[in-house]
Amino acid sequence: MLAIWWVWVAAGLALAILEVVVPGYIFVGFALGAVLTGATIGLGLPGSGWMIAQPLNTLLVFALLSLACWLILRRLVGLRRGQSRRITRDINED
């Protein structure tokens, strides 16, 4: 089941739809990781034979791709400079 490419792509699309419903950027990394995992298996890219040999290998690749996508998206569209403030002085201390 984990070696079927369209299951990964469908799961990625379901997670992308869930991302639209739920506020915040929580599922977007998982959605992209699932789509990229499905694309790797479906297109027969190098390493896909190793991935489908064991389900754990497929899940490992999915986890690493999801983490990489989430970190890249966090860097590109995440917290902007000046968006949050760190308060170092309390106005009630005087």
Secondary structure, 3 states (H helix, E strand, C coil): CCCCHHHHHHHHHHHHHHHHHCCCCCCHHHHHHHHHHHHHHHHCCCCHHHHHHCHHHHHHHHHHHHHHHHHHHHHHHCCCCCCCCCCCCCCCCC
